[in-house]
Amino acid sequence: MKKKFYLLLLLIATVFTATAQEQKKEEVCYNPNLVKDTSKKSIKSMVVAVTHGDSIKISYHSPGVRKRIIWGGLVPYDEVWVTGAHDATTLEIGKAFVVGGKEIPAGKYAIFTIPGKSEWTVIINKHWKQHLATEYDEKEDEVRIKVKPKKNTHIERLQYFIEENKSGKITITVAWEKLKISFDSLVRL
């Protein structure tokens, strides 16, 4: 009888441990710069906005500066970057939207950038499920737009922002270290 009881306890402990580990894997941070930053790892992060009755979600991994040279160092100039860390940053939107004058169907996409010293290229790519930019293929691009980086106050961890103005135009901003870039999209009604 005791053996069955101990086996049952072991089974319950195993289930709780597995469940706790699974929950820990799924934890997502909505503002990586508000978290007490003791991790050297990139934090799994997300920003969500609701506009015109539908949501826009950007999922990304947020690396920290940690006294490193970011632009032209950790993130090389003139190379395709996942604009985060690890997996490609994803953009999910439930309605068609317009970026750079091009209408893009509702769906899930990867956001890549090509940072430059004075100009960046922002890329919306169909192949959203990939690690880093190793599988990136320009043929899968929905749109490419040029933007100018702007100086910003220091932000330790890379962070995305989604803002809507009164006319319904959505601005997506990514800020890290002492730079930020923004691009506008128009969500179709």
GUBAZA-609054 format. One record per residue (C-alpha): chain; residue number from 1; x, y, z; residue in one letter. Coordinates in steps of 0.5 Angstrom, whole numbers, padded with zeros to 4 digits. Layout:
N
A:NUM:X:Y:Z:a
...
//
This chain:
189
A:1:0000:0000:0000:m
A:2:0006:0005:0002:k
A:3:0009:0003:-0005:k
A:4:0003:0005:-0009:k
A:5:0002:0012:-0004:f
A:6:0009:0014:-0006:y
A:7:0009:0012:-0013:l
A:8:0003:0017:-0013:l
A:9:0006:0022:-0010:l
A:10:0012:0021:-0015:l
A:11:0007:0022:-0021:l
A:12:0004:0028:-0018:i
A:13:0011:0031:-0017:a
A:14:0013:0030:-0024:t
A:15:0007:0033:-0027:v
A:16:0007:0039:-0023:f
A:17:0015:0040:-0024:t
A:18:0013:0039:-0032:a
A:19:0007:0044:-0032:t
A:20:0012:0049:-0028:a
A:21:0017:0048:-0033:q
A:22:0012:0049:-0039:e
A:23:0009:0055:-0036:q
A:24:0016:0058:-0035:k
A:25:0018:0057:-0042:k
A:26:0012:0061:-0044:e
A:27:0013:0067:-0040:e
A:28:0013:0073:-0044:v
A:29:0015:0080:-0042:c
A:30:0011:0086:-0044:y
A:31:0016:0091:-0042:n
A:32:0023:0088:-0041:p
A:33:0026:0095:-0039:n
A:34:0021:0094:-0032:l
A:35:0024:0088:-0030:v
A:36:0029:0087:-0025:k
A:37:0035:0086:-0030:d
A:38:0039:0080:-0027:t
A:39:0039:0076:-0033:s
A:40:0045:0076:-0039:k
A:41:0040:0072:-0043:k
A:42:0035:0076:-0048:s
A:43:0028:0076:-0045:i
A:44:0022:0073:-0049:k
A:45:0018:0080:-0050:s
A:46:0011:0082:-0053:m
A:47:0007:0088:-0055:v
A:48:0000:0088:-0057:v
A:49:-0005:0093:-0059:a
A:50:-0012:0093:-0061:v
A:51:-0014:0098:-0066:t
A:52:-0021:0098:-0071:h
A:53:-0023:0092:-0067:g
A:54:-0017:0087:-0068:d
A:55:-0010:0086:-0065:s
A:56:-0003:0087:-0067:i
A:57:0002:0083:-0064:k
A:58:0010:0083:-0064:i
A:59:0013:0078:-0061:s
A:60:0021:0078:-0060:y
A:61:0027:0077:-0056:h
A:62:0030:0083:-0052:s
A:63:0037:0083:-0051:p
A:64:0041:0088:-0047:g
A:65:0046:0093:-0048:v
A:66:0050:0090:-0042:r
A:67:0056:0095:-0043:k
A:68:0057:0093:-0050:r
A:69:0058:0097:-0057:i
A:70:0051:0095:-0060:i
A:71:0051:0099:-0067:w
A:72:0057:0097:-0072:g
A:73:0059:0092:-0066:g
A:74:0054:0087:-0064:l
A:75:0049:0089:-0069:v
A:76:0054:0090:-0076:p
A:77:0052:0095:-0080:y
A:78:0049:0093:-0087:d
A:79:0047:0086:-0085:e
A:80:0040:0083:-0085:v
A:81:0038:0083:-0077:w
A:82:0032:0079:-0074:v
A:83:0031:0086:-0070:t
A:84:0032:0082:-0063:g
A:85:0035:0076:-0061:a
A:86:0034:0069:-0063:h
A:87:0028:0067:-0067:d
A:88:0026:0072:-0072:a
A:89:0021:0078:-0069:t
A:90:0014:0077:-0071:t
A:91:0008:0081:-0073:l
A:92:0001:0078:-0073:e
A:93:-0005:0082:-0075:i
A:94:-0012:0080:-0077:g
A:95:-0013:0085:-0082:k
A:96:-0010:0087:-0088:a
A:97:-0005:0093:-0087:f
A:98:-0001:0098:-0091:v
A:99:0006:0099:-0090:v
A:100:0010:0104:-0095:g
A:101:0004:0104:-0100:g
A:102:0004:0097:-0101:k
A:103:-0002:0093:-0098:e
A:104:0000:0087:-0094:i
A:105:-0006:0081:-0093:p
A:106:-0007:0079:-0086:a
A:107:-0003:0074:-0083:g
A:108:0004:0073:-0079:k
A:109:0010:0076:-0082:y
A:110:0018:0077:-0080:a
A:111:0021:0084:-0078:i
A:112:0028:0084:-0081:f
A:113:0032:0091:-0081:t
A:114:0039:0092:-0084:i
A:115:0042:0098:-0080:p
A:116:0046:0103:-0083:g
A:117:0050:0109:-0080:k
A:118:0045:0114:-0083:s
A:119:0039:0110:-0086:e
A:120:0036:0103:-0084:w
A:121:0032:0098:-0088:t
A:122:0026:0096:-0085:v
A:123:0023:0089:-0088:i
A:124:0017:0085:-0087:i
A:125:0018:0078:-0090:n
A:126:0013:0072:-0091:k
A:127:0018:0067:-0087:h
A:128:0016:0069:-0080:w
A:129:0019:0062:-0077:k
A:130:0026:0062:-0077:q
A:131:0032:0063:-0073:h
A:132:0036:0069:-0073:l
A:133:0037:0071:-0081:a
A:134:0040:0065:-0083:t
A:135:0034:0063:-0087:e
A:136:0032:0070:-0090:y
A:137:0031:0070:-0097:d
A:138:0030:0077:-0100:e
A:139:0025:0074:-0105:k
A:140:0020:0073:-0099:e
A:141:0020:0080:-0097:d
A:142:0013:0083:-0098:e
A:143:0016:0090:-0097:v
A:144:0022:0094:-0096:r
A:145:0022:0101:-0093:i
A:146:0028:0106:-0091:k
A:147:0028:0110:-0085:v
A:148:0032:0114:-0081:k
A:149:0035:0112:-0074:p
A:150:0034:0118:-0069:k
A:151:0037:0119:-0062:k
A:152:0034:0117:-0056:n
A:153:0035:0116:-0049:t
A:154:0039:0110:-0047:h
A:155:0034:0104:-0047:i
A:156:0038:0098:-0044:e
A:157:0033:0092:-0047:r
A:158:0031:0093:-0054:l
A:159:0024:0094:-0054:q
A:160:0018:0095:-0059:y
A:161:0012:0100:-0059:f
A:162:0006:0100:-0062:i
A:163:0002:0107:-0062:e
A:164:-0004:0109:-0066:e
A:165:-0006:0116:-0068:n
A:166:-0013:0120:-0069:k
A:167:-0013:0118:-0076:s
A:168:-0012:0111:-0075:g
A:169:-0005:0110:-0077:k
A:170:-0001:0105:-0073:i
A:171:0007:0107:-0072:t
A:172:0011:0101:-0070:i
A:173:0018:0103:-0066:t
A:174:0024:0099:-0064:v
A:175:0028:0103:-0059:a
A:176:0035:0100:-0056:w
A:177:0041:0103:-0053:e
A:178:0041:0110:-0056:k
A:179:0037:0110:-0062:l
A:180:0030:0109:-0065:k
A:181:0027:0107:-0071:i
A:182:0020:0108:-0073:s
A:183:0015:0106:-0079:f
A:184:0008:0107:-0080:d
A:185:0003:0103:-0083:s
A:186:-0005:0104:-0084:l
A:187:-0009:0098:-0082:v
A:188:-0015:0097:-0087:r
A:189:-0022:0098:-0084:l
//
